[in-house]
């Protein structure tokens, strides 16, 4: 594994690398990059490469528009879908101010900070992502349509499942980039697919998720298709979720135990913290109006509850053992910025540990069919983006967890976004033009 600057520079020389992409995410998790030539890489490591931050939504005003990208040498990866002669590689970058300090809007650094706080308590978080997406046919101009690639269902095979070769390409590409896919299959919706990759430390897992989305988009486009990560692209079909699996490690061992036979108070308090703070952080986990059309139907949660193995819950504890024991948070969707989301989930869990929180009673019922005597006493997730924003605006937890600039910029821009959406006369057309085609 290439880990040092000297090793990176040697790799660039030996492997015919001609273009280098310096990648980062904006405040909302949208991937951005600048390409440089190999001769510029030493300067990038030492001083950074300048870009116009004012042109990136949510970053800076025009009076302070200079920021720098400094590549992280440990994130070097060849892009397999680009030419093998004159190769293209990619780095994820730190975003720096001109004086060399970390820029307040660098959400990758925010996640690193959350990870460090957990490490100070003697733990590390391991995170695995399960991400769903849809494949759609494109028209004669290459523009996406809302016609699914196939009419397959859950775990179907060819010819009902036409996406198996696409998933195969995706998995091979991920493997070539050092990301280990564990499973892939057709999901419940027509043209809907899922690829799961192996858990990793939180920062690497967030990097992998951003890479995964780029790989899926690129492989789909190469096959004349459009991949959508919209939470609910088809109103009457299954939504696409990002299930976040979290475990806690201590001295190299998984200490996440939540069960009748094996039980850890640390794991219980971590999960209890997530449950207590979930409404505060939902606007980051489910960041667009369409996110809330998914919640509450087709195995997406609606209530703040937990159970063992039950897919109608916000949190479930899968039937697994040893290193794979974990909690699964089922509310997030693929539009989220994983750096912010993972940071907030970890911070909520740490809040639970620090305050010795106790989990409420588990609910072993199908919450989609349960009667009022069961669901009537359960708190609900925010039902729309407007309500989620109001909860975030008055959250002391968010004010104590995120820096003021990130919170103010994120909420301010989301309020403007929601106002624009609400003013649109044709909500379906607005969704297709402003979300579906760009997510």
C-alpha positions as CSV (number, residue, x, y, z in Angstrom):
1,X,0.0,0.0,0.0
2,X,1.3,3.4,-1.0
3,X,1.3,5.6,2.1
4,X,4.1,8.3,1.9
5,X,4.7,11.2,-0.4
6,X,8.0,9.6,-1.6
7,X,6.2,6.4,-2.4
8,X,3.4,8.2,-4.2
9,X,5.9,10.2,-6.4
10,X,7.7,6.9,-7.3
11,X,4.4,5.2,-8.1
12,X,3.5,8.1,-10.5
13,X,6.8,7.8,-12.3
14,X,6.7,4.0,-12.6
15,X,3.0,3.5,-13.7
16,X,2.7,6.0,-16.6
17,X,0.4,8.4,-14.8
18,X,-0.4,11.4,-16.9
19,X,-3.3,13.1,-15.0
20,X,-3.9,13.5,-11.3
21,X,-7.3,14.4,-9.9
22,X,-7.5,16.2,-6.6
23,X,-10.9,15.4,-5.2
24,X,-13.0,16.8,-2.4
25,X,-16.6,17.2,-1.4
26,X,-18.7,20.3,-1.0
27,X,-20.8,20.9,2.1
28,X,-23.5,18.6,0.7
29,X,-21.3,15.7,-0.3
30,X,-21.1,16.4,-4.0
31,X,-17.8,15.3,-5.5
32,X,-15.6,18.0,-7.0
33,X,-12.1,17.8,-8.4
34,X,-9.2,19.6,-10.1
35,X,-6.9,17.8,-12.5
36,X,-3.2,18.5,-12.5
37,X,-0.2,17.1,-14.3
38,X,2.4,14.9,-12.5
39,X,5.0,17.7,-12.4
40,X,2.7,19.7,-10.2
41,X,2.2,17.0,-7.6
42,X,5.2,17.9,-5.4
43,X,3.9,21.5,-5.2
44,X,0.4,20.1,-4.3
45,X,1.9,18.2,-1.4
46,X,4.0,21.1,-0.1
47,X,1.8,24.1,-0.7
48,X,-1.5,22.9,-2.1
49,X,-3.4,23.7,-5.4
50,X,-5.5,26.8,-5.3
51,X,-9.2,26.9,-6.4
52,X,-12.1,29.4,-6.3
53,X,-14.0,28.6,-3.1
54,X,-16.7,31.2,-3.8
55,X,-17.8,29.1,-6.8
56,X,-18.5,26.1,-4.5
57,X,-21.9,26.3,-2.9
58,X,-21.7,26.9,0.8
59,X,-18.0,27.6,1.1
60,X,-16.9,31.3,1.1
61,X,-17.9,34.7,-0.1
62,X,-16.1,36.4,-3.0
63,X,-13.9,38.4,-0.6
64,X,-12.2,35.3,0.7
65,X,-12.3,33.0,-2.3
66,X,-8.9,31.4,-2.2
67,X,-8.6,27.9,-0.8
68,X,-6.0,25.2,-1.3
69,X,-6.3,21.4,-1.9
70,X,-3.6,19.3,-0.3
71,X,-3.7,15.6,-1.3
72,X,-3.8,12.8,1.2
73,X,-1.1,10.4,0.0
74,X,-2.8,7.4,1.6
75,X,-5.9,7.8,-0.7
76,X,-4.0,7.3,-4.0
77,X,-6.1,5.2,-6.4
78,X,-6.0,4.5,-10.1
79,X,-9.3,5.1,-11.9
80,X,-9.8,1.8,-13.8
81,X,-12.4,3.2,-16.2
82,X,-9.9,5.7,-17.6
83,X,-7.2,4.8,-20.2
84,X,-4.5,2.4,-19.0
85,X,-1.9,4.2,-21.1
86,X,-1.5,7.7,-19.7
87,X,-3.3,6.6,-16.5
88,X,-5.4,8.8,-14.3
89,X,-5.2,8.6,-10.5
90,X,-7.2,10.3,-7.8
91,X,-6.4,11.6,-4.3
92,X,-8.9,12.9,-1.7
93,X,-7.7,16.2,-0.3
94,X,-7.6,18.3,2.8
95,X,-9.0,21.8,2.2
96,X,-6.7,24.5,3.6
97,X,-6.8,28.3,4.1
98,X,-4.0,30.3,2.5
99,X,-2.2,30.3,5.9
100,X,-2.2,26.5,6.0
101,X,-4.9,26.0,8.6
102,X,-7.9,23.7,8.0
103,X,-10.8,25.3,6.2
104,X,-14.0,25.2,8.4
105,X,-16.0,23.6,5.6
106,X,-13.7,20.6,5.1
107,X,-16.3,17.9,6.2
108,X,-13.7,15.2,5.9
109,X,-11.7,16.9,8.7
110,X,-14.9,17.2,10.7
111,X,-15.2,13.4,10.5
112,X,-11.6,13.0,11.5
113,X,-12.2,15.2,14.6
114,X,-15.2,13.0,15.6
115,X,-13.1,9.9,15.2
116,X,-10.4,11.4,17.4
117,X,-12.8,12.1,20.2
118,X,-14.0,8.5,20.2
119,X,-10.4,7.3,20.2
120,X,-9.7,9.4,23.3
121,X,-12.3,7.3,25.0
122,X,-10.4,4.1,24.0
123,X,-12.7,3.1,21.1
124,X,-12.6,3.2,17.3
125,X,-15.7,3.1,15.1
126,X,-15.9,0.7,12.2
127,X,-18.6,1.5,9.6
128,X,-20.0,-0.5,6.7
129,X,-22.4,1.0,4.1
130,X,-25.2,-0.8,2.2
131,X,-26.2,1.5,-0.6
132,X,-29.1,1.1,-3.0
133,X,-29.5,2.7,-6.4
134,X,-31.6,2.6,-9.6
135,X,-30.6,2.1,-13.2
136,X,-32.6,3.9,-15.8
137,X,-32.6,3.9,-19.6
138,X,-31.3,6.9,-21.4
139,X,-32.9,8.5,-24.5
140,X,-31.3,9.0,-28.0
141,X,-29.5,12.1,-26.7
142,X,-28.1,10.3,-23.7
143,X,-30.3,12.1,-21.2
144,X,-31.9,10.0,-18.4
145,X,-35.5,8.9,-18.6
146,X,-37.6,7.5,-15.8
147,X,-37.9,4.1,-17.5
148,X,-36.2,1.5,-15.3
149,X,-33.5,-0.7,-16.9
150,X,-35.5,-3.9,-16.0
151,X,-38.6,-5.1,-14.2
152,X,-36.8,-7.5,-11.8
153,X,-37.5,-7.9,-8.1
154,X,-35.6,-8.8,-5.0
155,X,-32.7,-11.3,-5.7
156,X,-34.0,-12.0,-9.2
157,X,-31.7,-13.5,-11.8
158,X,-31.4,-12.9,-15.6
159,X,-33.4,-12.3,-17.7
160,X,-35.6,-10.5,-15.1
161,X,-32.5,-9.0,-13.7
162,X,-30.7,-7.2,-16.5
163,X,-28.3,-5.4,-14.1
164,X,-26.1,-8.4,-13.2
165,X,-23.3,-7.5,-15.7
166,X,-23.4,-3.9,-14.6
167,X,-23.0,-4.9,-10.9
168,X,-20.2,-7.3,-11.9
169,X,-18.3,-4.4,-13.6
170,X,-18.9,-2.2,-10.6
171,X,-17.6,-4.9,-8.2
172,X,-14.5,-5.5,-10.3
173,X,-13.8,-1.8,-10.6
174,X,-14.2,-1.3,-6.8
175,X,-11.8,-4.3,-6.2
176,X,-9.2,-2.8,-8.5
177,X,-9.4,0.4,-6.4
178,X,-8.8,-1.4,-3.2
179,X,-12.5,-1.5,-2.0
180,X,-13.7,-5.0,-1.2
181,X,-17.3,-5.6,-2.3
182,X,-19.0,-8.3,-0.2
183,X,-22.2,-8.9,-2.0
184,X,-24.4,-7.5,-4.8
185,X,-27.9,-8.2,-6.0
186,X,-31.1,-6.9,-7.5
187,X,-33.3,-5.0,-5.0
188,X,-37.1,-4.8,-4.8
189,X,-37.7,-2.0,-7.2
190,X,-37.6,-2.3,-11.0
191,X,-34.1,-1.5,-12.1
192,X,-33.0,-1.2,-8.4
193,X,-29.7,-2.7,-7.3
194,X,-27.5,-2.9,-4.2
195,X,-23.8,-3.4,-3.7
196,X,-22.4,-3.8,-0.2
197,X,-18.7,-3.3,0.6
198,X,-16.6,-4.4,3.5
199,X,-16.6,-2.2,6.7
200,X,-13.6,0.0,7.4
201,X,-12.7,2.8,9.7
202,X,-15.1,5.8,9.5
203,X,-13.0,8.1,7.3
204,X,-12.0,5.4,4.9
205,X,-15.6,4.2,4.8
206,X,-16.8,7.7,3.9
207,X,-14.1,7.9,1.2
208,X,-15.2,4.5,-0.1
209,X,-18.8,5.6,-0.3
210,X,-18.0,8.7,-2.4
211,X,-15.8,6.5,-4.6
212,X,-18.6,3.9,-4.9
213,X,-21.1,6.5,-6.2
214,X,-18.6,7.7,-8.8
215,X,-17.9,4.2,-9.9
216,X,-21.6,3.3,-10.2
217,X,-22.3,6.5,-12.2
218,X,-19.3,6.0,-14.5
219,X,-20.0,2.3,-15.2
220,X,-23.6,3.0,-15.8
221,X,-22.8,5.8,-18.3
222,X,-20.3,3.6,-20.0
223,X,-23.1,1.1,-20.6
224,X,-25.5,3.8,-21.9
225,X,-27.5,3.9,-18.7
226,X,-28.2,6.4,-15.9
227,X,-27.6,5.6,-12.3
228,X,-29.8,7.5,-9.8
229,X,-29.1,7.7,-6.1
230,X,-32.3,9.7,-5.5
231,X,-34.1,8.5,-2.3
232,X,-37.4,8.0,-4.0
233,X,-37.0,8.2,-7.8
234,X,-40.3,6.3,-8.5
235,X,-43.2,7.4,-6.3
236,X,-44.9,4.0,-6.1
237,X,-41.8,1.8,-5.8
238,X,-39.1,1.1,-3.2
239,X,-36.9,4.0,-2.1
240,X,-33.1,3.8,-2.0
241,X,-31.5,3.8,1.4
242,X,-28.0,4.0,2.8
243,X,-27.9,1.6,5.7
244,X,-25.1,2.5,8.0
245,X,-23.6,-0.4,10.0
246,X,-21.6,0.6,13.0
247,X,-19.5,-1.4,15.5
248,X,-17.0,-0.3,18.2
249,X,-13.5,-1.6,18.5
250,X,-11.4,-1.7,21.6
251,X,-7.8,-3.1,21.6
252,X,-8.5,-4.7,18.2
253,X,-11.7,-6.5,19.4
254,X,-15.3,-5.7,18.5
255,X,-17.1,-4.7,21.8
256,X,-20.4,-4.1,20.2
257,X,-22.7,-6.6,22.0
258,X,-26.4,-6.1,22.1
259,X,-28.3,-9.3,22.9
260,X,-29.8,-11.5,25.5
261,X,-26.8,-13.7,25.8
262,X,-24.1,-11.1,25.2
263,X,-24.6,-7.6,26.2
264,X,-22.4,-4.5,26.5
265,X,-23.4,-1.4,28.3
266,X,-21.1,0.6,26.0
267,X,-23.0,-0.7,23.0
268,X,-26.3,0.0,24.6
269,X,-25.4,3.6,25.5
270,X,-24.0,4.2,22.0
271,X,-27.2,3.1,20.3
272,X,-29.3,5.0,22.9
273,X,-27.4,8.2,22.0
274,X,-28.2,7.7,18.4
275,X,-31.9,7.2,19.2
276,X,-32.0,10.2,21.4
277,X,-30.3,12.6,18.8
278,X,-31.7,11.1,15.6
279,X,-34.3,13.8,15.1
280,X,-31.7,16.6,15.5
281,X,-29.4,15.1,12.8
282,X,-32.1,13.9,10.3
283,X,-31.7,16.9,8.1
284,X,-28.1,15.8,7.4
285,X,-29.0,12.1,6.9
286,X,-32.1,12.9,4.7
287,X,-31.2,16.2,3.1
288,X,-33.7,16.8,0.3
289,X,-37.6,17.0,0.1
290,X,-37.6,13.7,-1.8
291,X,-35.9,12.0,1.2
292,X,-39.1,12.2,3.2
293,X,-41.2,10.4,0.5
294,X,-39.1,7.3,1.2
295,X,-39.4,7.2,5.0
296,X,-42.2,5.1,6.4
297,X,-42.8,2.7,3.4
298,X,-41.1,-0.3,1.8
299,X,-38.8,-1.1,4.8
300,X,-37.7,2.5,5.4
301,X,-38.3,3.5,9.0
302,X,-40.9,6.0,10.3
303,X,-40.6,5.6,14.0
304,X,-37.7,6.1,16.5
305,X,-37.4,2.5,17.8
306,X,-35.1,-0.5,17.7
307,X,-35.1,-4.2,17.7
308,X,-33.2,-7.4,16.8
309,X,-33.3,-8.3,13.1
310,X,-36.5,-6.3,12.5
311,X,-36.3,-4.3,9.2
312,X,-39.2,-2.1,10.1
313,X,-37.2,-0.4,12.8
314,X,-34.9,2.7,12.8
315,X,-32.1,0.6,14.4
316,X,-31.8,-3.1,14.1
317,X,-29.2,-5.4,15.5
318,X,-28.6,-8.1,12.9
319,X,-28.2,-11.7,13.8
320,X,-24.4,-11.9,13.5
321,X,-21.4,-12.8,15.6
322,X,-17.8,-11.8,16.4
323,X,-16.3,-9.0,14.3
324,X,-19.6,-8.5,12.4
325,X,-21.7,-7.7,15.5
326,X,-23.1,-4.2,15.0
327,X,-26.1,-1.9,14.9
328,X,-27.7,-0.9,11.6
329,X,-29.1,2.6,11.2
330,X,-31.7,2.4,8.4
331,X,-32.9,6.0,8.0
332,X,-30.1,7.6,6.0
333,X,-30.3,7.9,2.2
334,X,-27.6,8.1,-0.5
335,X,-27.8,11.8,-1.0
336,X,-26.2,12.5,2.4
337,X,-22.7,13.8,2.8
338,X,-21.1,10.8,4.5
339,X,-18.5,12.7,6.2
340,X,-21.0,14.9,8.1
341,X,-23.5,12.0,8.6
342,X,-20.9,9.6,10.0
343,X,-19.5,12.3,12.2
344,X,-22.9,13.1,13.6
345,X,-23.8,9.5,14.2
346,X,-20.5,8.9,16.0
347,X,-21.0,12.0,18.1
348,X,-24.5,11.0,19.0
349,X,-23.2,7.5,20.1
350,X,-20.4,9.1,22.1
351,X,-23.0,11.4,23.7
352,X,-24.9,8.2,24.8
353,X,-21.7,6.7,26.2
354,X,-20.7,9.8,28.1
355,X,-24.1,10.2,29.6
356,X,-24.6,6.5,30.3
357,X,-27.9,6.4,28.4
358,X,-30.1,3.4,28.5
359,X,-32.0,2.0,25.5
360,X,-35.8,2.1,25.6
361,X,-37.5,-1.3,25.3
362,X,-37.1,-3.0,22.0
363,X,-40.2,-3.2,19.8
364,X,-40.6,-6.6,18.3
365,X,-43.4,-5.8,15.9
366,X,-43.9,-5.0,12.2
367,X,-44.4,-1.2,12.5
368,X,-46.0,-1.0,9.1
369,X,-49.0,-3.1,10.2
370,X,-48.9,-2.6,14.0
371,X,-52.0,-1.1,15.6
372,X,-52.2,2.2,17.4
373,X,-51.5,0.6,20.8
374,X,-48.0,-0.1,19.6
375,X,-47.1,2.8,17.3
376,X,-49.1,5.5,19.2
377,X,-46.5,5.8,21.9
378,X,-43.5,5.8,19.6
379,X,-41.7,9.1,18.6
380,X,-41.6,9.7,14.8
381,X,-38.8,10.8,12.5
382,X,-39.4,14.2,11.0
383,X,-42.0,13.9,8.3
384,X,-40.6,16.6,5.9
385,X,-37.5,18.7,5.3
386,X,-39.0,21.8,6.8
387,X,-39.7,20.2,10.1
388,X,-36.2,18.6,10.1
389,X,-34.7,22.0,9.5
390,X,-36.6,23.5,12.4
391,X,-35.4,20.7,14.8
392,X,-31.8,21.3,13.6
393,X,-32.0,25.0,14.1
394,X,-32.8,24.7,17.8
395,X,-30.5,21.7,18.5
396,X,-27.9,22.4,21.2
397,X,-26.4,19.0,20.3
398,X,-25.6,20.2,16.7
399,X,-24.3,23.6,18.0
400,X,-21.9,21.7,20.3
401,X,-20.9,19.2,17.6
402,X,-20.4,21.2,14.4
403,X,-18.6,24.5,14.0
404,X,-20.8,27.5,13.7
405,X,-20.0,28.3,10.0
406,X,-20.9,24.7,8.8
407,X,-24.2,24.7,10.7
408,X,-25.2,28.2,9.6
409,X,-24.2,27.7,6.0
410,X,-25.8,24.2,5.7
411,X,-29.1,25.2,7.3
412,X,-29.3,28.5,5.5
413,X,-28.8,27.0,2.1
414,X,-31.2,24.2,2.8
415,X,-33.9,26.7,3.8
416,X,-33.4,28.6,0.5
417,X,-33.5,25.3,-1.3
418,X,-36.8,24.3,0.4
419,X,-38.3,27.7,-0.3
420,X,-37.5,27.4,-4.0
421,X,-38.9,23.8,-4.1
422,X,-42.1,25.0,-2.3
423,X,-42.6,27.8,-4.8
424,X,-42.4,25.5,-7.8
425,X,-45.8,24.9,-9.4
426,X,-44.8,21.5,-10.8
427,X,-43.1,19.5,-8.0
428,X,-42.5,16.5,-10.2
429,X,-40.8,18.5,-12.9
430,X,-38.7,20.3,-10.3
431,X,-37.6,17.0,-8.8
432,X,-36.6,15.6,-12.1
433,X,-34.6,18.6,-13.2
434,X,-33.0,19.6,-9.9
435,X,-32.6,16.3,-8.1
436,X,-33.1,13.2,-10.2
437,X,-30.8,14.2,-13.0
438,X,-28.0,15.5,-10.8
439,X,-28.0,13.0,-7.8
